[in-house]
Amino acid sequence: MNEKLHAMQTTTPLIRLDKIEKRFFTDEVETHALSGVELEIHHGDYVSISGPSGGGKSTLLAILGLLDSPTSGRYELRGEPVEQLDYEQRARLRNREIGFIFQSFNLIGDLTVWENVELPLTYRGLTAAERRERVDEALSKVGMTGRSKHYPAQLSGGQQQRVAVARALGGRPSILLADEPTGNLDSKNGQAVMDLLRELHTEGATICLVTHDERYARDAQRSIHLFDGQIVTERLTTAL
């Protein structure tokens, strides 16, 4: 095993899932979206989660991102259990610890690039100077400083996704959760976004990527395959 990865895995995980179950009940039918999922993500990891549609990827990401709670099982973030937190507690923790990168960018059309990146920071109680420093730093990291006064409609899809990455970085999260970040991009722009994620990981970012594309899954240190709500394979990749 790579020495760097081995060193990370001997410390307390950033995230630990223990026997996570997620069940949905509709019209008296019980659906098992996740069954007994066990997973550890350490500081500095780059983990990909892949699998067929309906295999549980989105459900797992929603639980990791504190957007949903498991039916049963234990979820520890920084060694503290979080699976029983209420909605407001999850929202506060999510805002502080987790950065999201979505397939659909989710930028606000009538805000500039700079304002889109700043918006989540307004809920953090930061001063204007602190927000300015973080926004400028995040836009610089993704190479979008020169477009800070543009609006989303004035940008290409690849540029919009870079802004979405900057918005996630602005909060200085413990982990970036990327949900099919190349799904709405052509191959050239998709590869550019993946190159950016790889660069951020090299700089120390912890990343969890959900993708249906095996090429991008191999960009990660560890590749996890979900099928019918269960982890069926987990392996180190050649990206180490």
C-alpha positions, 0 to 999 in steps of 0.5 A: 500500500502507498505509504502516504495512504497507509499513514492517513488510514492509521489516523481517526477517519474524517468520516466513518459509516458503520452498517448504514441502512436506508429504507423507503416506504411507499404504498406499503412497499419497503425499498432498501436503498442502502444495506449495511454500508461500511466506509471510512474516508480519511483526511486527504483521501480521494474516493470515487463511488460508482455503480449503475443507476438505482444502485444507491449512489445518490442516497449514499451521497445525500447521507454523507452530505447530511442532506438525509439521515440513515434509517439505521446505523452510525455515521461519525464525522470527525469522531462524533456521531451525526446520524441523529442530528435534527434538520437545523443541526445538520444544516449548520454542520453541513455549511461548516464542514461540507462543500458540494459540487453538483451536476447542474451547477446550481448557480444563481442567474442574477448574481455575478460569479463573485456574488455566487461564490460569496453567497454561502459565506454570508451564512457563516457570520464572516466579515466582509473582508473575510468573505472577500479574501475567501472568494478571491482565493477560491476564484484564483484556485479555479482560474476564474478571477478574470470572470468575477463580474460575469453572470452565469449566462455569459459563461460556458458550461465548463466555466460555470462548473469551475465557479461551482467548485470555487463556491464549494472551496470558499467555505474551506470545507473538510470534504468536497462531495462531487455529484456527477460533476461532468454530467452536463459537460462535453468531454473536453470540459469534463476532463478539465473539471476532473483535472481541476479536482485532481489538482485540488487533491494534490494540494490537500483537499479531501474529495468524494466523487460520485460518477457513472464514468469508470474513466473518472472513477479511476482518477481517485485513490480508492474506487468503490462500486455500489450495487443494489445498495451494497458496496460490492468492491473497493480497491486502490486505483492506479491514481496513487 
